[in-house]
């Protein structure tokens, strides 16, 4: 195992910057997930760590070694790709052992290692098959097994579950987590799926336009996002955003929404009266109320059995609400929602940055 340090890393393709001064610390034995929208640079960063791309500037260190100029085979990392990258003319057994064969390991050792990995991944009965005879989930297990058998210092995963159907993704996600818990090897995992990030990671790195937006533990990013971008990206369904204006009267602060509804703030934010802001509230932090609150029109009701997802509209703004209990709403109904004000988030409307404040008083309209 080894730590990974990324310092002031930049990457350009021609004149196009892809990574802009990226700094990340990956602790020895930790599971770090890189997330962000398509084109944010997360897969490029993974390829730089693996040595499949050359740095434009900066430094990458694996353990105590600066690996900027080392070829991929000298970095002691193993990569699992989105498309599995299995050799179609080789059996599962040969795919698993090929890297050991190239390293000129003894045949008995190769057989022992392949057998052990196959048992751990439930591949024993598939060792004689070819990739074309396997399901998507089985191929992904073989791809992971090929990486595991090398016992690298660092595992690199490049969106390994994106080609699987929804049900299989959930199952494979659990398998990857169990596998990591057994091995304890440093892992860096790229995905655009923030559910994967939340459930797998010790540390999440949210990327945007080649830069780091925020780094932290999953619940830290969920509970205290530093920007509107992170708040909207982490969490499913996504956080609701309500534009408004800050007001202060006799030391009391409030946000006035566009329809005139006011939400009182428990302390002074780092802002000025009259400043345009955005109030954020997660779907599970909204409750029905008979009076006051925020009036909304129901547009879609999606019962799932355990929960009810309700899409609403407030003054032209789409809102999502997650009810833990069953509801009998119909599209077109008007309901009133009261946010849990201890769970609100406040952002500057222009910069999108978080405005820290304790929000603890009920809404009034």
Secondary structure, DSSP 8 states (H G I E B T S, - for coil): ---EEEEEEEEEETTEEEEEEEEEEE-TT-EEEEE-STTSSHHHHHHHHHTSS--SEEEEEETTEE-TTS-GGGS-EEEE-TT----TTSBHHHHHHHHHHHTT--HHHHHHHHHHHHHHHT-GGGTT-BGGGS-HHHHHHHHHHHHHTTT-SEEEEESTTTTS-HHHHHHHHHHHHHHHHHH--EEEEEES-HHHHHHH-SEEEEEETTEEEEEE-HHHHHHS-SBHHHHHHSSSS--EEEEEEEEEETTEEEEEETTS-EEEESS--SS-TT-EEEEEE-GGGEEE-SSSSEEEEEEEEEE-SS-EEEEEEETTEEEEEEESS-----TT-EEEEEE-GGG-EEEETTT-BB------S-EE-
